[in-house]
Amino acid sequence: MGLALWGHRRKDHSPPVEERALTSVDLPWLAPPTAAGIAVSPEAALRLPTVLACIRLLAETASTLPLKSYRRSPDGREPFDGRIARLLERPSPGNTQANLVTQVVASLAARGNAFIGKFRGESGEVEQLALIPASHVAVELVGGAPVYTVSGAHGVTSHDAADIVHLKLLSTDGITGLSPLGQAREALGLAAATDETASSLFRNQGAPRGILSVASGPGEDEAMENLRAGFTARHGGSRGAGRVAVLTSDVTFTSVSLTPADAELLAQRKYSATETCRLMRVPPHLVAAAQDGASMTYSNVESEGLNFLRFSLEPYLVLLQQALSADRDLCPPAVYCEFVRDALMRPDAATRAAVFEKALSPVTGWMRRDEIRALENLPAEPAAIPSITEESHA
């Protein structure tokens, strides 16, 4: 059973089995409460600032890298201008390559799985690529082959690998990937509880600034109300900060401060942010979650950028390019997809000039001037016009 486009029939002229829009309400995600007392689902985890920052960093950075198609040739490789190239340029109406890559990486980072639907036209060829929400898909092995049960707006349908490209992160059964957010739900539950406690602390103003007490006797209630109103009017707000409180002998003022447990919330929130970065394999300084006192030099920033590409982003890039390259509906033999990583690690102008100088060397060079100008987004050099002397000699 295939995935059909809006209003299109399958090659065998049977009625469309499913419309293009697979946008039903998410299936319920049964998340039992954590030890901190808060149930953490992928959707709930995305409301944590550090989790959202890490997933945005991974997904949006990956989307900045061009994804190209190539064909292996006796001379190395050459750009391939076939169906996969057109699909990568415009996967579906209203979506660009950057949109698709962002959605795939975000789904992998949040749920450990990403499902790309191959939507076919009347000829049976793949005409669109679009992400199917992982919460809508269940996977099982039937006869040694994966079967995908998709819950869509028009019911439940069953599909195989001819309809869906399945990407998965770390897996213990080889069928589905483990959700990073699901596996670390206890740590995320603690982070959510810490944020909730901090919100309650500020909502309730934590603790009163102090206590005014008067001697008991006639008119006690009225005296207390007058004292409270007058004290607030004199010492409340930013303009009253730092004023000296002057009280009569029958009135006492006792200062109240935050407890050590309340003050420790700040340190706990910092630790939770660092813990989340470790879970998502994102350097804390890239999401402004570095501990106090940490500093970065120029050499550190350069090496950290390489480490981020190698250890944080590379697994997602390899997963996507290998999954597309291995699909014979998309890539014929000898054709493959690959991200252009140079777009992320582009050096400064002085370093590029030094490299290009060596690249043009007549002894050790490996590039031509036109290739370098293309890399620098410069127009081609105009053709040399022969001089009158050259024409006469000719």
Buried (B, 14 or more C-beta within 10 A) or exposed (E): BBBBBEEBBBEEEEEBBBBBEBEBEBEEBEBEEBEBEBBBBBEBBBEBBBBBBBBBBBBBBBBEBBBBBBBEEEEEEEEBEEBBBEBBEBBBEEBBBBBBBBBBBBBBBBBBBBBBBBBBBBEEEBBBBBBBBBBBBBBEEEEEEBBBEBBBEEEEBBBEBBBBBBBBBEEEEEEBBBBBBBEBBEBBBBBBBBBEBBEEBEEEEBEEEBEBEBEEEEEEEEBBEEBEEEBEEEBEEEEEEEEEEEEEEEBEBEEEEEEEEBEEBEEBBBBBBBBBBEBBBBBBBBBEBBEEEEEEEEEEEBEBBEEBBEEBBBBBBEBBBBBBBEBEBBBEEEBBBBBEBEEBEEEEEEEBEEEBEEBBEEEEEEBEEEEBBEBEEEEEEEEEEEEEEEEEEE
